[in-house]
Amino acid sequence: MTSDTSSATSSSTARELERALERVRQLCGQLESERESAEIDLDGSHVQAIERDREELSSRLVEAEHQLGRLMNLYVATFQLHATLDPGEVQATIAEIAVDLLGAERFALLLRIEDAEGCEVALSKGLEHDVSGLYSTGVYNGGDALVDAALDDGVLRLGPADTSEVIAAVPLRVQEAIVGVLVVLKLFDHKAILRSGDRDLLDLLAAHAASALFAARVYANTDRKLRTLESLVQLVRGT
């Protein structure tokens, strides 16, 4: 799925949810009016039925609003990832998503080094006192079971496990190419665990962060080669 198609689908879904929310609000208002205007001589079962309907609709309203907020977060994250072709800005956006939407307090973004073994620690947060020593040198050469597995087969790994303290190892994959992995080591205290809705965000990062990084790399390499060619042309013309 292309980024344009994904963004259009997210936007359409968000609009549908907004319409559904408005309808639920209207129904809640109608039920509230019926309850307030009910005659005193209504039997208790009728009043209780109205109250149950109102509570059910209120519960659905809260659930729908939560779903809408989640989808809007996914839409914003997708838009931000594809809003620039600067590799540094794409990496910074991934960090913002990890902190603001996922709730990661400690994490590292690992990117494969072209024509070499290991991964560059492109950016990190909260790892100033990394006791494992796996990420502090600026190059990750393996050593964590979940991270190594995600880099090997491109499948999301959730932890922690007996052999790893990693909360999530999110592979960044473009088709069959795994360009890196986002390693989440600790969440903020107010968010003790990854929730079910976070899986969609992790899947989005796995696909869209990888494609955004890949596109930015290609653009940067092409732009660098073009500038080199322009310099050579100017040099030849000046001789």
C-alpha positions as CSV (number, residue, x, y, z in Angstrom):
1,M,0.0,0.0,0.0
2,T,1.4,3.4,-1.0
3,S,1.6,6.3,1.5
4,D,-1.1,8.2,-0.5
5,T,-3.5,5.3,-0.4
6,S,-2.8,4.7,3.3
7,S,-3.4,8.3,4.1
8,A,-6.6,8.5,2.1
9,T,-7.9,5.3,3.8
10,S,-7.1,6.7,7.2
11,S,-8.7,10.0,6.4
12,S,-11.9,8.3,5.1
13,T,-12.1,6.0,8.1
14,A,-11.7,9.0,10.4
15,R,-14.5,10.8,8.7
16,E,-16.8,7.8,9.0
17,L,-16.0,7.5,12.7
18,E,-16.7,11.2,13.2
19,R,-20.2,10.7,11.5
20,A,-20.8,7.7,13.7
21,L,-19.8,9.6,16.8
22,E,-22.2,12.4,15.9
23,R,-25.0,9.9,15.5
24,V,-24.3,8.3,18.8
25,R,-24.2,11.7,20.5
26,Q,-27.6,12.5,19.0
27,L,-29.1,9.2,20.3
28,C,-27.6,9.8,23.7
29,G,-29.3,13.2,23.7
30,Q,-32.6,11.8,22.7
31,L,-32.5,9.1,25.4
32,E,-31.5,11.7,28.0
33,S,-34.5,13.9,26.9
34,E,-36.8,10.9,27.1
35,R,-35.6,10.0,30.6
36,E,-36.0,13.6,31.9
37,S,-39.5,14.0,30.3
38,A,-40.8,10.6,31.4
39,E,-44.0,10.7,33.3
40,I,-43.8,10.1,37.0
41,D,-46.4,7.2,36.7
42,L,-44.2,5.2,34.4
43,D,-43.5,1.8,35.8
44,G,-40.0,1.1,37.0
45,S,-39.1,-1.4,34.3
46,H,-39.7,1.2,31.6
47,V,-37.4,3.7,33.3
48,Q,-34.8,1.1,33.9
49,A,-34.9,0.1,30.2
50,I,-34.3,3.7,29.1
51,E,-31.4,4.0,31.6
52,R,-29.8,0.8,30.3
53,D,-30.0,2.0,26.7
54,R,-28.5,5.4,27.7
55,E,-25.6,3.7,29.5
56,E,-25.0,1.4,26.6
57,L,-24.9,4.2,24.1
58,S,-22.6,6.2,26.4
59,S,-20.2,3.3,26.6
60,R,-20.2,3.0,22.8
61,L,-19.6,6.7,22.5
62,V,-16.5,6.5,24.7
63,E,-15.2,3.5,22.7
64,A,-15.8,5.2,19.4
65,E,-14.0,8.4,20.6
66,H,-11.1,6.3,21.7
67,Q,-11.0,4.5,18.3
68,L,-11.2,7.9,16.5
69,G,-8.3,9.2,18.5
70,R,-6.2,6.2,17.7
71,L,-6.9,6.4,14.0
72,M,-6.1,10.1,14.0
73,N,-2.8,9.4,15.7
74,L,-2.0,6.8,13.0
75,Y,-3.0,9.3,10.3
76,V,-0.8,12.0,11.8
77,A,2.2,9.6,12.2
78,T,1.9,8.5,8.5
79,F,1.7,12.0,7.2
80,Q,4.7,13.1,9.3
81,L,6.8,10.2,8.1
82,H,6.3,11.0,4.5
83,A,6.4,14.8,4.8
84,T,10.1,15.1,4.2
85,L,12.9,13.5,2.2
86,D,15.6,14.5,4.6
87,P,17.0,11.4,6.4
88,G,17.7,13.3,9.6
89,E,14.2,14.7,9.7
90,V,12.7,11.3,9.1
91,Q,14.7,9.8,12.0
92,A,13.6,12.7,14.2
93,T,10.0,12.0,13.3
94,I,10.4,8.3,14.2
95,A,11.8,9.4,17.6
96,E,8.8,11.8,18.1
97,I,6.3,9.0,17.3
98,A,8.1,6.6,19.7
99,V,8.0,9.1,22.5
100,D,4.6,10.9,22.0
101,L,2.4,8.1,20.6
102,L,4.1,4.9,21.8
103,G,5.2,6.2,25.1
104,A,8.8,5.0,24.9
105,E,11.2,6.5,27.5
106,R,14.3,4.5,26.4
107,F,14.8,3.4,22.8
108,A,17.4,3.1,20.0
109,L,17.0,3.3,16.2
110,L,19.3,0.9,14.5
111,L,20.0,1.2,10.7
112,R,21.9,-1.3,8.7
113,I,25.3,-0.2,7.5
114,E,25.7,-0.5,3.7
115,D,28.3,-3.0,2.6
116,A,29.2,-3.8,6.2
117,E,28.2,-5.9,9.2
118,G,26.2,-4.5,12.1
119,C,23.9,-1.6,12.5
120,E,24.5,2.1,13.1
121,V,22.8,3.5,16.2
122,A,21.3,6.3,14.3
123,L,19.6,7.9,17.3
124,S,18.8,6.9,20.9
125,K,17.1,8.3,23.9
126,G,17.7,7.5,27.6
127,L,20.7,5.3,26.9
128,E,23.4,7.5,28.3
129,H,24.1,4.9,31.0
130,D,23.5,1.8,28.9
131,V,24.8,-1.0,31.1
132,S,24.4,-3.7,28.4
133,G,27.0,-2.0,26.2
134,L,25.2,-3.1,23.1
135,Y,24.3,0.4,21.9
136,S,26.8,2.7,23.6
137,T,29.5,2.4,21.0
138,G,27.4,3.8,18.2
139,V,27.4,0.4,16.4
140,Y,25.2,-2.6,17.2
141,N,26.9,-5.8,16.4
142,G,24.3,-8.2,17.8
143,G,23.9,-9.7,21.2
144,D,20.2,-9.3,22.0
145,A,18.1,-12.3,21.1
146,L,14.9,-10.4,20.2
147,V,16.7,-7.6,18.2
148,D,18.8,-10.2,16.3
149,A,15.7,-12.2,15.4
150,A,13.8,-9.1,14.2
151,L,16.8,-8.1,12.0
152,D,17.0,-11.6,10.7
153,D,13.4,-12.4,9.6
154,G,11.7,-9.0,9.7
155,V,9.0,-10.1,12.2
156,L,7.9,-7.9,15.2
157,R,9.1,-9.2,18.5
158,L,7.5,-8.2,21.9
159,G,9.2,-8.8,25.2
160,P,10.7,-8.7,27.6
161,A,12.0,-12.3,27.6
162,D,14.5,-14.4,29.6
163,T,17.3,-13.5,27.2
164,S,16.3,-9.9,26.5
165,E,15.1,-6.8,28.3
166,V,13.6,-5.3,25.1
167,I,10.0,-4.3,25.2
168,A,9.6,-4.3,21.4
169,A,11.9,-4.9,18.5
170,V,10.2,-3.3,15.5
171,P,11.8,-4.3,12.2
172,L,11.9,-1.6,9.5
173,R,11.1,-3.5,6.3
174,V,10.7,-2.5,2.7
175,Q,9.4,-5.5,0.8
176,E,12.2,-8.1,1.5
177,A,14.8,-5.6,2.6
178,I,15.2,-5.0,6.4
179,V,16.8,-1.6,6.7
180,G,16.9,-1.5,10.5
181,V,15.0,-1.9,13.7
182,L,13.5,0.3,16.4
183,V,14.4,-1.1,19.8
184,V,12.1,0.0,22.7
185,L,13.8,-0.7,26.0
186,K,11.5,1.1,28.5
187,L,8.1,2.8,28.5
188,F,7.2,5.8,30.6
189,D,6.0,4.9,34.2
190,H,2.5,6.0,33.4
191,K,2.3,3.4,30.7
192,A,3.5,0.2,32.2
193,I,2.8,-2.1,29.2
194,L,2.0,-1.9,25.5
195,R,-1.7,-2.0,24.9
196,S,-3.6,-3.8,22.1
197,G,-4.1,-0.5,20.2
198,D,-0.3,0.0,20.2
199,R,0.1,-3.0,17.8
200,D,-1.3,-0.9,14.9
201,L,1.2,1.8,15.6
202,L,4.1,-0.7,15.7
203,D,2.9,-2.2,12.4
204,L,2.7,1.3,10.9
205,L,6.2,2.1,12.0
206,A,7.5,-1.2,10.6
207,A,6.1,-0.4,7.2
208,H,6.0,3.4,6.8
209,A,9.1,4.3,8.8
210,A,11.1,1.9,6.6
211,S,9.7,3.2,3.3
212,A,10.2,6.8,4.4
213,L,13.8,6.1,5.4
214,F,14.5,4.2,2.2
215,A,13.0,7.0,0.1
216,A,15.1,9.6,2.0
217,R,18.3,7.6,1.5
218,V,17.7,7.3,-2.2
219,Y,16.9,11.0,-2.6
220,A,20.0,11.9,-0.5
221,N,22.3,9.7,-2.6
222,T,20.8,10.9,-5.9
223,D,21.1,14.6,-4.8
224,R,24.7,14.0,-3.7
225,K,25.6,12.5,-7.1
226,L,23.8,15.3,-8.9
227,R,25.7,17.9,-7.0
228,T,29.0,16.1,-7.7
229,L,28.1,16.0,-11.4
230,E,27.2,19.7,-11.5
231,S,30.5,20.5,-9.8
232,L,32.4,18.5,-12.5
233,V,30.5,20.2,-15.3
234,Q,31.3,23.7,-13.8
235,L,34.9,22.7,-13.4
236,V,35.1,21.5,-17.1
237,R,33.4,24.7,-18.3
238,G,35.9,26.8,-16.3
239,T,38.9,25.2,-17.8
